């Protein structure tokens, strides 16, 4: 670890290495563990607010592929650091895609260790004076920004003036649609069940895109269709392929499994998504481009933080439940077996 300024441990913060309470995944599911100690070094973050992500629930259920990212949506403050560019007092979020060592972010405190530059990139700074209920959306919004960048790259053009439909009105779909609309696209947000769209209408979130799915937007075959549901299931992918204009883009954002294919489409869906590939294919006799989006890049966080900090976006209206850290293991079990329309946030 590179040398740098070491932050003073603030009031109420345990000695270096002590993380306090942490919710971890074990053989019997999520459990609250107290008094965990880890080596020092890197950066220690005192967590302000956490968000429960669909991928967290997939990890609890054992259905998520790829590396674990349990407990990755958070806002906190650096209380100790030997990393240049990260000093005590900085308010940060977490980029879980950097190659660093960390535990669950569902915690009183989070230790992030590794190469100094990677630790710095893993903890992007967020502004003071912005409510944590907005900033806790920074990481999913960064994924949405990365997805929109993939749409631009695979289309070979900006999205301004283009028609973009998003299939899946969960948190990810809402954020992708919102950023596409901010970029000047004509956006429609679709969902297989009506309750999510009704929830967004009641909350006053992204009304133009929600109503576009039921109105004139349906008369236009879109330039791009983003499949943003939790999983890219066959039924949803067929809908996207039938909906997009000939030669248009179907962008895979939701989860896929190794070797996944759709009959009639000569594409390895998982390879395309994880490799962020662009594949020209044929569907029902018409040309189509199938592309992928996976993870984030550092520049996505600057876009995301600026977007969620803007009160006009109103992401905090997506929060429907607040739980305490000590309650989280039971809440996670409940969410895995139930249905949650909005975002659950977790306080200490």
TALINWO-V673979 format. One record per residue. N is the residue number from 1. RES is the residue in one letter. SS is DSSP state (@ for helix, = for strand, . for the rest). OMEGA is omega in whole degrees, 0 to 359 (* if undefined). Layout:
n | res | ss | omega
N | RES | SS | OMEGA
N | RES | SS | OMEGA
//
This chain:
n | res | ss | omega
1 | X | . | 180
2 | X | . | 178
3 | X | . | 179
4 | X | . | 181
5 | X | . | 177
6 | X | . | 182
7 | X | . | 175
8 | X | . | 176
9 | X | . | 186
10 | X | . | 180
11 | X | . | 176
12 | X | . | 181
13 | X | . | 183
14 | X | . | 180
15 | X | . | 181
16 | X | . | 179
17 | X | . | 181
18 | X | = | 184
19 | X | . | 183
20 | X | . | 182
21 | X | . | 179
22 | X | = | 171
23 | X | = | 182
24 | X | = | 175
25 | X | = | 177
26 | X | = | 182
27 | X | . | 181
28 | X | . | 177
29 | X | = | 183
30 | X | = | 180
31 | X | = | 177
32 | X | = | 181
33 | X | = | 181
34 | X | . | 171
35 | X | . | 179
36 | X | . | 177
37 | X | = | 178
38 | X | . | 177
39 | X | . | 177
40 | X | . | 182
41 | X | . | 182
42 | X | . | 182
43 | X | = | 175
44 | X | = | 184
45 | X | = | 172
46 | X | = | 189
47 | X | = | 180
48 | X | = | 182
49 | X | = | 179
50 | X | = | 175
51 | X | = | 176
52 | X | . | 182
53 | X | . | 176
54 | X | @ | 180
55 | X | @ | 173
56 | X | @ | 181
57 | X | @ | 175
58 | X | @ | 179
59 | X | @ | 177
60 | X | @ | 182
61 | X | @ | 181
62 | X | . | 183
63 | X | . | 182
64 | X | . | 175
65 | X | . | 178
66 | X | . | 183
67 | X | . | 179
68 | X | . | 177
69 | X | . | 188
70 | X | . | 178
71 | X | . | 186
72 | X | . | 178
73 | X | = | 184
74 | X | = | 169
75 | X | = | 180
76 | X | = | 182
77 | X | = | 178
78 | X | = | 178
79 | X | = | 180
80 | X | = | 182
81 | X | = | 167
82 | X | . | 183
83 | X | . | 176
84 | X | . | 181
85 | X | . | 175
86 | X | . | 181
87 | X | . | 179
88 | X | . | 180
89 | X | . | 179
90 | X | . | 174
91 | X | = | 189
92 | X | = | 165
93 | X | . | 184
94 | X | . | 169
95 | X | . | 186
96 | X | . | 183
97 | X | . | 177
98 | X | . | 181
99 | X | . | 179
100 | X | . | 177
101 | X | = | 177
102 | X | . | 173
103 | X | . | 178
104 | X | . | 175
105 | X | . | 171
106 | X | . | 192
107 | X | = | 170
108 | X | . | 181
109 | X | = | 183
110 | X | = | 175
111 | X | = | 178
112 | X | = | 185
113 | X | = | 177
114 | X | . | 176
115 | X | . | 187
116 | X | @ | 181
117 | X | @ | 179
118 | X | @ | 177
119 | X | @ | 179
120 | X | @ | 179
121 | X | @ | 180
122 | X | @ | 183
123 | X | . | 180
124 | X | . | 180
125 | X | = | 175
126 | X | . | 188
127 | X | . | 170
128 | X | . | 174
129 | X | . | 177
130 | X | . | 182
131 | X | . | 179
132 | X | @ | 180
133 | X | @ | 171
134 | X | @ | 188
135 | X | @ | 179
136 | X | . | 176
137 | X | . | 185
138 | X | @ | 183
139 | X | @ | 177
140 | X | @ | 176
141 | X | @ | 175
142 | X | @ | 175
143 | X | @ | 178
144 | X | @ | 178
145 | X | @ | 178
146 | X | @ | 178
147 | X | @ | 179
148 | X | @ | 175
149 | X | @ | 177
150 | X | @ | 176
151 | X | @ | 179
152 | X | @ | 184
153 | X | @ | 183
154 | X | @ | 175
155 | X | @ | 184
156 | X | . | 182
157 | X | . | 173
158 | X | . | 182
159 | X | . | 179
160 | X | . | 181
161 | X | . | 179
162 | X | . | 176
163 | X | = | 180
164 | X | = | 174
165 | X | = | 180
166 | X | = | 178
167 | X | = | 183
168 | X | . | 186
169 | X | . | 170
170 | X | . | 182
171 | X | @ | 181
172 | X | @ | 181
173 | X | @ | 178
174 | X | @ | 182
175 | X | @ | 177
176 | X | @ | 179
177 | X | @ | 181
178 | X | @ | 180
179 | X | @ | 176
180 | X | @ | 178
181 | X | @ | 177
182 | X | @ | 180
183 | X | . | 175
184 | X | . | 178
185 | X | . | 169
186 | X | = | 194
187 | X | = | 169
188 | X | = | 181
189 | X | = | 185
190 | X | = | 176
191 | X | . | 183
192 | X | . | 176
193 | X | . | 187
194 | X | @ | 188
195 | X | @ | 180
196 | X | @ | 178
197 | X | @ | 175
198 | X | @ | 177
199 | X | @ | 180
200 | X | @ | 177
201 | X | @ | 180
202 | X | @ | 182
203 | X | @ | 180
204 | X | . | 182
205 | X | . | 170
206 | X | . | 188
207 | X | @ | 181
208 | X | @ | 180
209 | X | @ | 179
210 | X | @ | 180
211 | X | @ | 178
212 | X | @ | 179
213 | X | . | 183
214 | X | . | 187
215 | X | . | 186
216 | X | @ | 181
217 | X | @ | 181
218 | X | @ | 181
219 | X | @ | 184
220 | X | . | 175
221 | X | . | 190
222 | X | . | 174
223 | X | . | 181
224 | X | = | 174
225 | X | = | 179
226 | X | = | 177
227 | X | = | 190
228 | X | . | 175
229 | X | . | 182
230 | X | . | 178
231 | X | = | 175
232 | X | . | 180
233 | X | . | 185
234 | X | @ | 183
235 | X | @ | 182
236 | X | @ | 179
237 | X | @ | 176
238 | X | @ | 177
239 | X | @ | 180
240 | X | @ | 182
241 | X | @ | 179
242 | X | @ | 185
243 | X | @ | 188
244 | X | . | 178
245 | X | . | 176
246 | X | . | 182
247 | X | . | 179
248 | X | . | 188
249 | X | = | 166
250 | X | = | 186
251 | X | = | 180
252 | X | = | 179
253 | X | . | 181
254 | X | . | 185
255 | X | = | 175
256 | X | . | 178
257 | X | . | 183
258 | X | . | 177
259 | X | . | 184
260 | X | . | 178
261 | X | . | 175
262 | X | = | 179
263 | X | . | 179
264 | X | . | 179
265 | X | = | 186
266 | X | . | 184
267 | X | . | 170
268 | X | . | 189
269 | X | @ | 182
270 | X | @ | 179
271 | X | @ | 179
272 | X | @ | 183
273 | X | @ | 185
274 | X | @ | 179
275 | X | @ | 183
276 | X | . | 183
277 | X | . | 173
278 | X | = | 184
279 | X | = | 174
280 | X | = | 185
281 | X | = | 178
282 | X | = | 177
283 | X | = | 181
284 | X | . | 176
285 | X | . | 181
286 | X | = | 178
287 | X | = | 177
288 | X | = | 173
289 | X | = | 176
290 | X | = | 182
291 | X | = | 182
292 | X | = | 172
293 | X | . | 185
294 | X | . | 174
295 | X | . | 182
296 | X | . | 171
297 | X | . | 183
298 | X | @ | 182
299 | X | @ | 179
300 | X | @ | 182
301 | X | @ | 177
302 | X | @ | 177
303 | X | @ | 185
304 | X | @ | 183
305 | X | @ | 177
306 | X | @ | 181
307 | X | @ | 185
308 | X | @ | 178
309 | X | @ | 181
310 | X | . | 183
311 | X | . | 179
312 | X | . | 178
313 | X | . | 172
314 | X | . | 183
315 | X | @ | 181
316 | X | @ | 178
317 | X | @ | 176
318 | X | @ | 180
319 | X | = | 182
320 | X | = | 183
321 | X | = | 176
322 | X | = | 180
323 | X | = | 175
324 | X | = | 181
325 | X | @ | 181
326 | X | @ | 180
327 | X | @ | 192
328 | X | @ | 179
329 | X | @ | 179
330 | X | @ | 179
331 | X | @ | 179
332 | X | @ | 178
333 | X | @ | 179
334 | X | @ | 183
335 | X | @ | 179
336 | X | @ | 184
337 | X | @ | 182
338 | X | . | 183
339 | X | . | 182
340 | X | . | 182
341 | X | . | 184
342 | X | . | 183
343 | X | = | 172
344 | X | = | 175
345 | X | = | 187
346 | X | = | 176
347 | X | = | 179
348 | X | . | *
//
